[in-house]
Amino acid sequence: MRGILVLIGLVALAVVVLMSVGMLRIEQQQGATMPSITFDAKGGQLPKFKAETGSVGIGTTNTTVAVPTVEMKNTTVTLPTIEVKQAGATPTPTPEAR
């Protein structure tokens, strides 16, 4: 039940947002009337609406833009090393001693 109410609320919010930004316009074309109740009942009339929606065009265009380039080069640098010794274990040689 809550899910249906949330869905109805989201739809109502979407309609309000679309109408406020001009993407949806709803106009009533014909009014509603109640059915006349007599011994010989005649049908009523539902209102008619006309809805116009906006459009959004999406496309591509070719444009020249400046793009930076990255140059890679090898350089020798000195990095710190860490040596961990467990109690009672034989020392492991460092990468420099191998």
C-alpha positions as CSV (number, residue, x, y, z in Angstrom):
1,M,0.0,0.0,0.0
2,R,2.8,2.4,0.9
3,G,4.5,1.6,-2.4
4,I,1.5,2.6,-4.4
5,L,1.2,5.9,-2.5
6,V,4.9,6.6,-3.1
7,L,4.5,5.8,-6.8
8,I,1.4,8.1,-7.0
9,G,3.3,10.9,-5.2
10,L,6.3,10.6,-7.6
11,V,4.1,10.7,-10.6
12,A,2.3,13.8,-9.3
13,L,5.7,15.4,-8.5
14,A,6.9,14.7,-12.1
15,V,3.8,16.2,-13.6
16,V,4.2,19.4,-11.5
17,V,7.9,19.7,-12.4
18,L,7.2,19.2,-16.1
19,M,4.4,21.8,-16.1
20,S,6.6,24.3,-14.2
21,V,9.4,24.1,-16.8
22,G,7.0,24.3,-19.7
23,M,7.5,20.8,-21.0
24,L,3.8,19.8,-20.4
25,R,0.7,21.9,-20.9
26,I,-2.8,20.5,-20.2
27,E,-5.9,22.2,-21.4
28,Q,-9.5,21.1,-20.7
29,Q,-11.3,20.8,-24.0
30,Q,-14.8,19.9,-22.7
31,G,-16.4,20.1,-19.3
32,A,-17.8,17.1,-17.4
33,T,-21.5,16.6,-16.7
34,M,-23.2,14.3,-14.2
35,P,-25.4,11.6,-15.7
36,S,-29.1,12.5,-15.4
37,I,-30.9,10.1,-13.2
38,T,-34.4,9.3,-14.3
39,F,-36.4,6.1,-14.9
40,D,-34.6,6.1,-18.3
41,A,-31.0,6.8,-17.3
42,K,-28.8,8.5,-19.9
43,G,-25.1,8.4,-19.9
44,G,-23.0,11.3,-18.7
45,Q,-20.0,12.9,-20.4
46,L,-16.4,12.7,-19.5
47,P,-14.2,15.7,-19.9
48,K,-11.8,15.9,-22.9
49,F,-8.3,17.1,-22.5
50,K,-5.6,18.2,-24.9
51,A,-2.0,17.8,-23.8
52,E,1.0,19.3,-25.6
53,T,4.5,18.3,-24.7
54,G,7.8,20.0,-25.4
55,S,10.6,18.3,-27.2
56,V,14.3,17.9,-26.6
57,G,16.8,17.5,-29.5
58,I,20.0,15.6,-28.9
59,G,22.7,15.4,-31.5
60,T,26.5,15.7,-32.1
61,T,28.7,18.4,-33.7
62,N,32.4,18.3,-34.6
63,T,34.5,21.0,-32.8
64,T,38.2,21.4,-32.5
65,V,39.4,21.7,-28.9
66,A,42.8,21.8,-27.3
67,V,43.7,18.5,-25.6
68,P,46.8,18.3,-23.4
69,T,49.4,15.6,-24.1
70,V,51.3,13.6,-21.4
71,E,54.9,12.6,-21.9
72,M,56.3,9.6,-20.0
73,K,60.0,9.2,-19.4
74,N,62.0,6.8,-17.2
75,T,63.9,8.3,-14.3
76,T,65.9,6.6,-11.5
77,V,64.8,7.7,-8.1
78,T,65.6,6.5,-4.6
79,L,62.8,4.9,-2.7
80,P,62.7,4.0,1.0
81,T,62.7,0.3,1.9
82,I,61.1,-1.4,4.9
83,E,62.5,-4.6,6.5
84,V,60.2,-6.6,8.8
85,K,61.8,-9.3,11.0
86,Q,59.6,-11.7,12.9
87,A,60.9,-13.0,16.3
88,G,62.9,-16.2,15.8
89,A,62.7,-16.1,12.0
90,T,65.7,-16.0,9.7
91,P,66.2,-12.6,8.1
92,T,64.9,-12.2,4.6
93,P,67.4,-10.5,2.2
94,T,66.5,-7.0,1.1
95,P,65.9,-6.4,-2.7
96,E,69.3,-4.7,-2.9
97,A,71.1,-7.7,-1.4
98,R,69.6,-10.2,-3.9
